[in-house]
Amino acid sequence: MFSQPEKNIEQFAVDPGMKVVDLGSGAGFYTLVLSNFVGKTGKVFAVDVQQDLLLKLKNEAFKKGIENIEIIWGDIDEENSTRLSDSSVDRVLIANTLFQVDDKDNVAKEAYRILKPKCTAMIVDWTDSFGGLGPHTSRVVKPEQAKVIFEKAGFSFLRDIRAGDHHYGMIFIK
């Protein structure tokens, strides 16, 4: 993995007690890091469509004694797939996920729906396809495309972050 979850989360202003959603969490590389940032009084919701990866994350959290992660099986291509309430979370993270989903607009809409007003979403994704590492060239979502998708959903671009040699990162505010 070329992206470093901890360094990226440090740029996201995640504080103890916050509720954070990891959309497209996969095996939970970011989820596990987020759980440390939100602490015992916070909560991380890990949402993914791949049940085997969610089970792997659940088992890893159990082994490490982490109790502030809630697993949600859902297809973020579909409306209301997180089953979270409107305006209920402080941060939304979408890392290494946009290239995998077919309905990118819906992902942005769902992030906007569940995020509290004046709170932020962070996108981290591949800048390109690197000789078989990362997504196929046809699936890469360029930063300018991601910006259009999230602004169309109602977000305002806040700033770029340094997300690694092969990734870009952007923070948007609701």
Backbone as JSON Lines, residues from 0, in Angstrom:
{"i":0,"aa":"M","n":[0.85,-1.18,0.0],"ca":[0.0,0.0,0.0],"c":[0.9,1.24,0.0]}
{"i":1,"aa":"F","n":[0.68,2.09,-0.98],"ca":[1.48,3.3,-1.09],"c":[0.92,4.44,-0.24]}
{"i":2,"aa":"S","n":[-0.34,4.39,0.04],"ca":[-0.97,5.42,0.84],"c":[-0.76,5.09,2.32]}
{"i":3,"aa":"Q","n":[-0.48,6.09,3.12],"ca":[-0.24,5.86,4.55],"c":[-1.41,6.41,5.36]}
{"i":4,"aa":"P","n":[-2.31,5.51,5.78],"ca":[-3.53,5.94,6.46],"c":[-3.29,6.9,7.63]}
{"i":5,"aa":"E","n":[-2.34,6.6,8.49],"ca":[-2.15,7.46,9.66],"c":[-1.77,8.89,9.26]}
{"i":6,"aa":"K","n":[-0.85,9.02,8.32],"ca":[-0.44,10.36,7.87],"c":[-1.59,11.1,7.21]}
{"i":7,"aa":"N","n":[-2.41,10.38,6.48],"ca":[-3.56,11.03,5.84],"c":[-4.6,11.46,6.86]}
{"i":8,"aa":"I","n":[-4.87,10.62,7.83],"ca":[-5.86,10.96,8.87],"c":[-5.37,12.14,9.72]}
{"i":9,"aa":"E","n":[-4.07,12.24,9.95],"ca":[-3.53,13.39,10.7],"c":[-3.88,14.71,10.02]}
{"i":10,"aa":"Q","n":[-4.09,14.7,8.71],"ca":[-4.42,15.91,7.97],"c":[-5.93,16.17,7.91]}
{"i":11,"aa":"F","n":[-6.71,15.31,8.56],"ca":[-8.17,15.33,8.45],"c":[-8.86,15.89,9.7]}
{"i":12,"aa":"A","n":[-8.11,16.24,10.72],"ca":[-8.67,16.83,11.94],"c":[-9.75,15.96,12.57]}
{"i":13,"aa":"V","n":[-9.42,14.71,12.83],"ca":[-10.32,13.79,13.52],"c":[-9.98,13.82,15.0]}
{"i":14,"aa":"D","n":[-10.98,14.12,15.82],"ca":[-10.77,14.29,17.26],"c":[-11.49,13.22,18.08]}
{"i":15,"aa":"P","n":[-11.04,13.01,19.32],"ca":[-11.72,12.07,20.2],"c":[-13.2,12.42,20.35]}
{"i":16,"aa":"G","n":[-14.03,11.38,20.36],"ca":[-15.47,11.56,20.54],"c":[-16.25,11.72,19.24]}
{"i":17,"aa":"M","n":[-15.56,11.88,18.14],"ca":[-16.26,12.07,16.86],"c":[-16.85,10.76,16.36]}
{"i":18,"aa":"K","n":[-17.87,10.9,15.5],"ca":[-18.44,9.79,14.74],"c":[-17.94,9.94,13.31]}
{"i":19,"aa":"V","n":[-17.26,8.88,12.82],"ca":[-16.63,8.92,11.51],"c":[-17.08,7.71,10.71]}
{"i":20,"aa":"V","n":[-17.31,7.91,9.41],"ca":[-17.7,6.82,8.53],"c":[-16.59,6.58,7.51]}
{"i":21,"aa":"D","n":[-16.22,5.33,7.35],"ca":[-15.27,4.9,6.33],"c":[-16.09,4.19,5.25]}
{"i":22,"aa":"L","n":[-16.41,4.94,4.18],"ca":[-17.21,4.38,3.08],"c":[-16.29,3.58,2.16]}
{"i":23,"aa":"G","n":[-16.62,2.32,1.98],"ca":[-15.75,1.44,1.2],"c":[-14.55,1.02,2.02]}
{"i":24,"aa":"S","n":[-14.8,0.62,3.25],"ca":[-13.73,0.36,4.22],"c":[-12.83,-0.81,3.86]}
{"i":25,"aa":"G","n":[-13.35,-1.76,3.09],"ca":[-12.55,-2.95,2.77],"c":[-12.14,-3.66,4.05]}
{"i":26,"aa":"A","n":[-10.88,-4.08,4.12],"ca":[-10.37,-4.8,5.29],"c":[-10.05,-3.88,6.46]}
{"i":27,"aa":"G","n":[-10.24,-2.57,6.28],"ca":[-10.18,-1.67,7.42],"c":[-8.86,-1.0,7.72]}
{"i":28,"aa":"F","n":[-7.98,-0.85,6.74],"ca":[-6.71,-0.17,7.0],"c":[-6.94,1.22,7.59]}
{"i":29,"aa":"Y","n":[-7.87,1.97,7.02],"ca":[-8.19,3.3,7.54],"c":[-9.08,3.21,8.78]}
{"i":30,"aa":"T","n":[-10.02,2.28,8.79],"ca":[-10.94,2.13,9.92],"c":[-10.18,1.94,11.23]}
{"i":31,"aa":"L","n":[-9.19,1.06,11.21],"ca":[-8.42,0.78,12.42],"c":[-7.65,2.02,12.9]}
{"i":32,"aa":"V","n":[-7.12,2.78,11.97],"ca":[-6.42,4.02,12.33],"c":[-7.42,5.03,12.89]}
{"i":33,"aa":"L","n":[-8.55,5.16,12.23],"ca":[-9.58,6.1,12.69],"c":[-10.03,5.77,14.11]}
{"i":34,"aa":"S","n":[-10.11,4.48,14.45],"ca":[-10.57,4.09,15.79],"c":[-9.66,4.65,16.87]}
{"i":35,"aa":"N","n":[-8.37,4.75,16.58],"ca":[-7.44,5.35,17.54],"c":[-7.69,6.85,17.69]}
{"i":36,"aa":"F","n":[-7.98,7.52,16.59],"ca":[-8.18,8.96,16.62],"c":[-9.46,9.35,17.36]}
{"i":37,"aa":"V","n":[-10.56,8.59,17.16],"ca":[-11.82,8.95,17.82],"c":[-11.87,8.49,19.27]}
{"i":38,"aa":"G","n":[-11.01,7.54,19.63],"ca":[-10.93,7.09,21.02],"c":[-12.15,6.32,21.48]}
{"i":39,"aa":"K","n":[-12.16,6.05,22.78],"ca":[-13.24,5.23,23.36],"c":[-14.6,5.91,23.34]}
{"i":40,"aa":"T","n":[-14.6,7.25,23.28],"ca":[-15.88,7.97,23.28],"c":[-16.41,8.2,21.86]}
{"i":41,"aa":"G","n":[-15.62,7.86,20.86],"ca":[-16.03,8.04,19.46],"c":[-16.48,6.73,18.85]}
{"i":42,"aa":"K","n":[-16.84,6.8,17.59],"ca":[-17.33,5.63,16.88],"c":[-16.89,5.73,15.42]}
{"i":43,"aa":"V","n":[-16.48,4.58,14.85],"ca":[-16.16,4.49,13.43],"c":[-17.12,3.48,12.81]}
{"i":44,"aa":"F","n":[-17.81,3.92,11.78],"ca":[-18.7,3.04,11.03],"c":[-17.95,2.59,9.77]}
{"i":45,"aa":"A","n":[-17.74,1.3,9.63],"ca":[-17.06,0.74,8.46],"c":[-18.12,0.17,7.52]}
{"i":46,"aa":"V","n":[-18.24,0.77,6.34],"ca":[-19.27,0.36,5.39],"c":[-18.6,-0.25,4.16]}
{"i":47,"aa":"D","n":[-19.01,-1.46,3.82],"ca":[-18.48,-2.1,2.61],"c":[-19.47,-3.13,2.11]}
{"i":48,"aa":"V","n":[-19.37,-3.47,0.84],"ca":[-20.25,-4.46,0.23],"c":[-19.65,-5.87,0.33]}
{"i":49,"aa":"Q","n":[-18.35,-5.96,0.57],"ca":[-17.68,-7.27,0.61],"c":[-17.68,-7.82,2.04]}
{"i":50,"aa":"Q","n":[-18.56,-8.77,2.27],"ca":[-18.74,-9.33,3.6],"c":[-17.48,-10.0,4.13]}
{"i":51,"aa":"D","n":[-16.7,-10.63,3.26],"ca":[-15.48,-11.3,3.72],"c":[-14.48,-10.29,4.27]}
{"i":52,"aa":"L","n":[-14.4,-9.12,3.66],"ca":[-13.48,-8.09,4.16],"c":[-13.99,-7.5,5.48]}
{"i":53,"aa":"L","n":[-15.3,-7.33,5.59],"ca":[-15.87,-6.84,6.85],"c":[-15.65,-7.83,7.98]}
{"i":54,"aa":"L","n":[-15.75,-9.12,7.68],"ca":[-15.49,-10.15,8.69],"c":[-14.02,-10.11,9.12]}
{"i":55,"aa":"K","n":[-13.13,-9.93,8.16],"ca":[-11.71,-9.81,8.47],"c":[-11.46,-8.61,9.39]}
{"i":56,"aa":"L","n":[-12.1,-7.49,9.09],"ca":[-11.98,-6.28,9.91],"c":[-12.54,-6.53,11.31]}
{"i":57,"aa":"K","n":[-13.7,-7.15,11.38],"ca":[-14.33,-7.44,12.67],"c":[-13.41,-8.31,13.53]}
{"i":58,"aa":"N","n":[-12.82,-9.34,12.92],"ca":[-11.92,-10.23,13.65],"c":[-10.66,-9.51,14.1]}
{"i":59,"aa":"E","n":[-10.12,-8.65,13.26],"ca":[-8.92,-7.88,13.6],"c":[-9.2,-6.94,14.77]}
{"i":60,"aa":"A","n":[-10.34,-6.27,14.73],"ca":[-10.73,-5.36,15.81],"c":[-10.9,-6.14,17.11]}
{"i":61,"aa":"F","n":[-11.52,-7.31,17.04],"ca":[-11.72,-8.14,18.23],"c":[-10.37,-8.54,18.82]}
{"i":62,"aa":"K","n":[-9.44,-9.01,17.96],"ca":[-8.11,-9.43,18.43],"c":[-7.38,-8.29,19.13]}
{"i":63,"aa":"K","n":[-7.59,-7.07,18.64],"ca":[-6.9,-5.91,19.21],"c":[-7.68,-5.26,20.35]}
{"i":64,"aa":"G","n":[-8.84,-5.79,20.67],"ca":[-9.64,-5.24,21.75],"c":[-10.29,-3.9,21.41]}
{"i":65,"aa":"I","n":[-10.5,-3.64,20.14],"ca":[-11.11,-2.38,19.69],"c":[-12.62,-2.53,19.72]}
{"i":66,"aa":"E","n":[-13.28,-1.64,20.44],"ca":[-14.73,-1.76,20.62],"c":[-15.51,-0.59,20.03]}
{"i":67,"aa":"N","n":[-14.84,0.33,19.35],"ca":[-15.55,1.52,18.84],"c":[-15.77,1.48,17.33]}
{"i":68,"aa":"I","n":[-15.76,0.28,16.75],"ca":[-16.01,0.12,15.32],"c":[-17.34,-0.62,15.15]}
{"i":69,"aa":"E","n":[-18.19,-0.07,14.29],"ca":[-19.44,-0.73,13.94],"c":[-19.38,-1.11,12.47]}
{"i":70,"aa":"I","n":[-19.61,-2.36,12.18],"ca":[-19.57,-2.89,10.81],"c":[-20.95,-2.74,10.18]}
{"i":71,"aa":"I","n":[-20.98,-2.19,8.95],"ca":[-22.24,-2.05,8.22],"c":[-22.05,-2.64,6.82]}
{"i":72,"aa":"W","n":[-22.81,-3.69,6.52],"ca":[-22.77,-4.24,5.18],"c":[-23.7,-3.43,4.31]}
{"i":73,"aa":"G","n":[-23.16,-2.83,3.26],"ca":[-23.97,-2.02,2.36],"c":[-23.22,-1.69,1.09]}
{"i":74,"aa":"D","n":[-23.97,-1.53,0.02],"ca":[-23.42,-1.19,-1.28],"c":[-23.52,0.32,-1.45]}
{"i":75,"aa":"I","n":[-22.41,1.01,-1.34],"ca":[-22.44,2.47,-1.36],"c":[-22.82,3.04,-2.72]}
{"i":76,"aa":"D","n":[-22.99,2.16,-3.72],"ca":[-23.56,2.57,-5.01],"c":[-25.06,2.85,-4.88]}
{"i":77,"aa":"E","n":[-25.67,2.34,-3.81],"ca":[-27.12,2.44,-3.65],"c":[-27.48,3.52,-2.63]}
{"i":78,"aa":"E","n":[-28.59,4.18,-2.88],"ca":[-29.08,5.25,-2.0],"c":[-29.37,4.72,-0.6]}
{"i":79,"aa":"N","n":[-28.98,5.48,0.41],"ca":[-29.2,5.15,1.83],"c":[-28.6,3.82,2.26]}
{"i":80,"aa":"S","n":[-27.56,3.39,1.58],"ca":[-26.95,2.09,1.86],"c":[-26.29,2.0,3.23]}
{"i":81,"aa":"T","n":[-25.93,3.14,3.81],"ca":[-25.29,3.11,5.12],"c":[-26.3,2.91,6.24]}
{"i":82,"aa":"R","n":[-27.55,3.23,5.96],"ca":[-28.63,3.16,6.94],"c":[-28.37,4.08,8.14]}
{"i":83,"aa":"L","n":[-27.49,5.04,7.98],"ca":[-27.23,6.03,9.02],"c":[-28.2,7.19,8.85]}
{"i":84,"aa":"S","n":[-28.49,7.88,9.93],"ca":[-29.42,9.01,9.89],"c":[-28.81,10.2,9.15]}
{"i":85,"aa":"D","n":[-29.68,11.04,8.62],"ca":[-29.24,12.28,7.99],"c":[-28.46,13.11,9.0]}
{"i":86,"aa":"S","n":[-27.42,13.78,8.55],"ca":[-26.63,14.71,9.36],"c":[-26.23,14.12,10.71]}
{"i":87,"aa":"S","n":[-25.69,12.9,10.7],"ca":[-25.41,12.21,11.97],"c":[-23.93,11.99,12.26]}
{"i":88,"aa":"V","n":[-23.03,12.28,11.31],"ca":[-21.62,12.0,11.54],"c":[-20.76,13.26,11.33]}
{"i":89,"aa":"D","n":[-19.58,13.24,11.97],"ca":[-18.68,14.39,11.94],"c":[-17.7,14.37,10.77]}
{"i":90,"aa":"R","n":[-17.35,13.19,10.31],"ca":[-16.38,13.04,9.22],"c":[-16.78,11.85,8.36]}
{"i":91,"aa":"V","n":[-16.52,11.96,7.05],"ca":[-16.69,10.86,6.12],"c":[-15.38,10.69,5.37]}
{"i":92,"aa":"L","n":[-14.9,9.47,5.33],"ca":[-13.69,9.14,4.6],"c":[-14.04,8.19,3.46]}
{"i":93,"aa":"I","n":[-13.49,8.49,2.28],"ca":[-13.67,7.62,1.12],"c":[-12.26,7.42,0.55]}
{"i":94,"aa":"A","n":[-11.64,6.3,0.92],"ca":[-10.24,6.06,0.55],"c":[-10.1,4.84,-0.35]}
{"i":95,"aa":"N","n":[-9.44,5.04,-1.47],"ca":[-9.18,3.96,-2.42],"c":[-10.47,3.24,-2.8]}
{"i":96,"aa":"T","n":[-11.51,4.03,-3.02],"ca":[-12.83,3.46,-3.25],"c":[-13.5,3.98,-4.52]}
{"i":97,"aa":"L","n":[-13.33,5.25,-4.84],"ca":[-14.05,5.83,-5.98],"c":[-13.83,5.03,-7.26]}
{"i":98,"aa":"F","n":[-12.62,4.56,-7.48],"ca":[-12.34,3.82,-8.71],"c":[-13.1,2.49,-8.77]}
{"i":99,"aa":"Q","n":[-13.59,2.01,-7.64],"ca":[-14.26,0.72,-7.59],"c":[-15.77,0.8,-7.78]}
{"i":100,"aa":"V","n":[-16.35,1.95,-7.51],"ca":[-17.82,2.05,-7.55],"c":[-18.3,2.52,-8.92]}
{"i":101,"aa":"D","n":[-19.49,2.06,-9.27],"ca":[-20.06,2.46,-10.55],"c":[-20.81,3.78,-10.45]}
{"i":102,"aa":"D","n":[-21.54,3.98,-9.35],"ca":[-22.33,5.21,-9.19],"c":[-21.61,6.17,-8.23]}
{"i":103,"aa":"K","n":[-20.61,6.84,-8.76],"ca":[-19.8,7.76,-7.95],"c":[-20.63,8.93,-7.43]}
{"i":104,"aa":"D","n":[-21.62,9.36,-8.22],"ca":[-22.51,10.44,-7.78],"c":[-23.26,10.03,-6.52]}
{"i":105,"aa":"N","n":[-23.72,8.79,-6.46],"ca":[-24.46,8.34,-5.29],"c":[-23.57,8.27,-4.05]}
{"i":106,"aa":"V","n":[-22.32,7.9,-4.23],"ca":[-21.38,7.87,-3.1],"c":[-21.25,9.27,-2.5]}
{"i":107,"aa":"A","n":[-21.1,10.26,-3.37],"ca":[-20.98,11.64,-2.9],"c":[-22.28,12.11,-2.24]}
{"i":108,"aa":"K","n":[-23.42,11.74,-2.81],"ca":[-24.72,12.13,-2.23],"c":[-24.91,11.5,-0.85]}
{"i":109,"aa":"E","n":[-24.52,10.22,-0.72],"ca":[-24.66,9.54,0.57],"c":[-23.75,10.18,1.61]}
{"i":110,"aa":"A","n":[-22.53,10.51,1.21],"ca":[-21.61,11.19,2.12],"c":[-22.22,12.52,2.59]}
{"i":111,"aa":"Y","n":[-22.79,13.26,1.66],"ca":[-23.4,14.55,1.99],"c":[-24.6,14.36,2.92]}
{"i":112,"aa":"R","n":[-25.41,13.37,2.66],"ca":[-26.62,13.12,3.45],"c":[-26.3,12.82,4.91]}
{"i":113,"aa":"I","n":[-25.3,11.99,5.15],"ca":[-25.03,11.56,6.53],"c":[-24.13,12.52,7.31]}
{"i":114,"aa":"L","n":[-23.47,13.43,6.61],"ca":[-22.55,14.36,7.26],"c":[-23.29,15.53,7.9]}
{"i":115,"aa":"K","n":[-22.87,15.9,9.1],"ca":[-23.44,17.07,9.77],"c":[-23.05,18.34,9.01]}
{"i":116,"aa":"P","n":[-23.88,19.4,9.11],"ca":[-23.52,20.67,8.48],"c":[-22.16,21.18,8.97]}
{"i":117,"aa":"K","n":[-21.43,21.78,8.09],"ca":[-20.11,22.37,8.36],"c":[-19.05,21.35,8.75]}
{"i":118,"aa":"C","n":[-19.33,20.07,8.49],"ca":[-18.35,19.01,8.74],"c":[-17.73,18.58,7.41]}
{"i":119,"aa":"T","n":[-16.72,17.72,7.48],"ca":[-15.9,17.47,6.29],"c":[-15.85,16.01,5.85]}
{"i":120,"aa":"A","n":[-15.59,15.87,4.56],"ca":[-15.36,14.57,3.93],"c":[-13.98,14.61,3.3]}
{"i":121,"aa":"M","n":[-13.27,13.48,3.37],"ca":[-11.96,13.39,2.74],"c":[-11.96,12.26,1.72]}
{"i":122,"aa":"I","n":[-11.43,12.58,0.55],"ca":[-11.28,11.62,-0.53],"c":[-9.8,11.32,-0.67]}
{"i":123,"aa":"V","n":[-9.44,10.05,-0.73],"ca":[-8.07,9.63,-1.06],"c":[-8.22,8.58,-2.15]}
{"i":124,"aa":"D","n":[-7.54,8.8,-3.27],"ca":[-7.61,7.8,-4.33],"c":[-6.35,7.84,-5.18]}
{"i":125,"aa":"W","n":[-6.25,6.89,-6.08],"ca":[-5.08,6.72,-6.93],"c":[-4.98,7.84,-7.97]}
{"i":126,"aa":"T","n":[-3.76,8.32,-8.21],"ca":[-3.56,9.34,-9.23],"c":[-3.5,8.73,-10.63]}
{"i":127,"aa":"D","n":[-3.17,7.45,-10.72],"ca":[-3.02,6.79,-12.0],"c":[-2.93,5.29,-11.79]}
{"i":128,"aa":"S","n":[-2.76,4.56,-12.88],"ca":[-2.49,3.13,-12.81],"c":[-0.98,2.97,-12.99]}
{"i":129,"aa":"F","n":[-0.36,2.19,-12.14],"ca":[1.1,2.12,-12.12],"c":[1.58,0.71,-12.46]}
{"i":130,"aa":"G","n":[1.56,0.4,-13.75],"ca":[2.06,-0.89,-14.19],"c":[1.42,-2.08,-13.48]}
{"i":131,"aa":"G","n":[0.12,-2.05,-13.33],"ca":[-0.57,-3.15,-12.68],"c":[-0.86,-2.91,-11.21]}
{"i":132,"aa":"L","n":[-0.23,-1.9,-10.6],"ca":[-0.55,-1.53,-9.21],"c":[-1.65,-0.48,-9.25]}
{"i":133,"aa":"G","n":[-2.62,-0.65,-8.41],"ca":[-3.73,0.29,-8.42],"c":[-4.77,-0.12,-9.46]}
{"i":134,"aa":"P","n":[-5.72,0.76,-9.71],"ca":[-6.82,0.42,-10.61],"c":[-6.37,0.37,-12.07]}
{"i":135,"aa":"H","n":[-7.18,-0.28,-12.88],"ca":[-6.97,-0.26,-14.32],"c":[-7.09,1.2,-14.78]}
{"i":136,"aa":"T","n":[-6.35,1.57,-15.78],"ca":[-6.34,2.94,-16.28],"c":[-7.75,3.48,-16.53]}
{"i":137,"aa":"S","n":[-8.63,2.63,-17.04],"ca":[-9.98,3.08,-17.36],"c":[-10.82,3.36,-16.11]}
{"i":138,"aa":"R","n":[-10.39,2.89,-14.94],"ca":[-11.15,3.08,-13.69],"c":[-10.63,4.23,-12.83]}
{"i":139,"aa":"V","n":[-9.48,4.77,-13.16],"ca":[-8.89,5.85,-12.36],"c":[-9.82,7.07,-12.37]}
{"i":140,"aa":"V","n":[-10.09,7.62,-11.2],"ca":[-10.87,8.85,-11.06],"c":[-9.89,9.97,-10.75]}
{"i":141,"aa":"K","n":[-9.67,10.82,-11.72],"ca":[-8.71,11.92,-11.58],"c":[-9.23,12.93,-10.55]}
{"i":142,"aa":"P","n":[-8.34,13.68,-9.92],"ca":[-8.75,14.66,-8.91],"c":[-9.79,15.65,-9.42]}
{"i":143,"aa":"E","n":[-9.62,16.13,-10.64],"ca":[-10.59,17.09,-11.17],"c":[-11.97,16.46,-11.36]}
{"i":144,"aa":"Q","n":[-12.03,15.17,-11.68],"ca":[-13.31,14.46,-11.79],"c":[-13.95,14.32,-10.41]}
{"i":145,"aa":"A","n":[-13.15,13.93,-9.42],"ca":[-13.67,13.78,-8.05],"c":[-14.21,15.11,-7.54]}
{"i":146,"aa":"K","n":[-13.52,16.17,-7.83],"ca":[-13.95,17.5,-7.39],"c":[-15.32,17.85,-7.97]}
{"i":147,"aa":"V","n":[-15.51,17.59,-9.24],"ca":[-16.8,17.86,-9.89],"c":[-17.91,17.02,-9.26]}
{"i":148,"aa":"I","n":[-17.63,15.74,-9.04],"ca":[-18.63,14.83,-8.45],"c":[-19.08,15.33,-7.08]}
{"i":149,"aa":"F","n":[-18.13,15.73,-6.24],"ca":[-18.48,16.14,-4.87],"c":[-19.08,17.54,-4.82]}
{"i":150,"aa":"E","n":[-18.67,18.41,-5.69],"ca":[-19.3,19.74,-5.73],"c":[-20.74,19.64,-6.24]}
{"i":151,"aa":"K","n":[-20.96,18.74,-7.2],"ca":[-22.32,18.52,-7.73],"c":[-23.25,17.99,-6.63]}
{"i":152,"aa":"A","n":[-22.69,17.24,-5.67],"ca":[-23.49,16.7,-4.56],"c":[-23.76,17.75,-3.49]}
{"i":153,"aa":"G","n":[-23.15,18.93,-3.59],"ca":[-23.4,20.01,-2.62],"c":[-22.2,20.4,-1.78]}
{"i":154,"aa":"F","n":[-21.1,19.67,-1.88],"ca":[-19.9,19.98,-1.11],"c":[-19.17,21.19,-1.69]}
{"i":155,"aa":"S","n":[-18.39,21.83,-0.83],"ca":[-17.45,22.87,-1.26],"c":[-16.04,22.35,-1.04]}
{"i":156,"aa":"F","n":[-15.2,22.54,-2.03],"ca":[-13.8,22.12,-1.92],"c":[-13.12,22.96,-0.86]}
{"i":157,"aa":"L","n":[-12.41,22.31,0.07],"ca":[-11.71,23.02,1.13],"c":[-10.22,23.09,0.84]}
{"i":158,"aa":"R","n":[-9.59,21.9,0.64],"ca":[-8.15,21.91,0.37],"c":[-7.68,20.52,-0.07]}
{"i":159,"aa":"D","n":[-6.49,20.52,-0.67],"ca":[-5.8,19.28,-1.01],"c":[-4.98,18.83,0.19]}
{"i":160,"aa":"I","n":[-4.71,17.53,0.25],"ca":[-3.76,17.01,1.24],"c":[-2.7,16.21,0.5]}
{"i":161,"aa":"R","n":[-1.58,16.02,1.13],"ca":[-0.52,15.17,0.59],"c":[-0.87,13.74,1.0]}
{"i":162,"aa":"A","n":[-1.18,12.89,0.01],"ca":[-1.68,11.55,0.31],"c":[-0.73,10.44,-0.11]}
{"i":163,"aa":"G","n":[0.49,10.77,-0.51],"ca":[1.45,9.75,-0.91],"c":[1.88,9.93,-2.35]}
{"i":164,"aa":"D","n":[2.84,9.14,-2.75],"ca":[3.41,9.27,-4.09],"c":[2.45,8.88,-5.2]}
{"i":165,"aa":"H","n":[1.52,7.99,-4.94],"ca":[0.63,7.48,-5.98],"c":[-0.84,7.8,-5.72]}
{"i":166,"aa":"H","n":[-1.09,8.67,-4.76],"ca":[-2.46,9.03,-4.39],"c":[-2.63,10.54,-4.32]}
{"i":167,"aa":"Y","n":[-3.87,10.97,-4.46],"ca":[-4.22,12.36,-4.18],"c":[-5.2,12.36,-3.01]}
{"i":168,"aa":"G","n":[-5.33,13.49,-2.37],"ca":[-6.29,13.62,-1.29],"c":[-6.92,15.0,-1.33]}
{"i":169,"aa":"M","n":[-8.2,15.05,-1.03],"ca":[-8.94,16.32,-1.01],"c":[-9.92,16.3,0.16]}
{"i":170,"aa":"I","n":[-10.1,17.47,0.73],"ca":[-11.08,17.62,1.81],"c":[-12.16,18.59,1.32]}
{"i":171,"aa":"F","n":[-13.41,18.17,1.56],"ca":[-14.58,18.96,1.2],"c":[-15.38,19.26,2.45]}
{"i":172,"aa":"I","n":[-16.12,20.35,2.44],"ca":[-16.97,20.71,3.58],"c":[-18.42,20.78,3.12]}
{"i":173,"aa":"K","n":[-19.32,20.36,4.01],"ca":[-20.75,20.41,3.73],"c":[-21.28,21.79,4.05]}
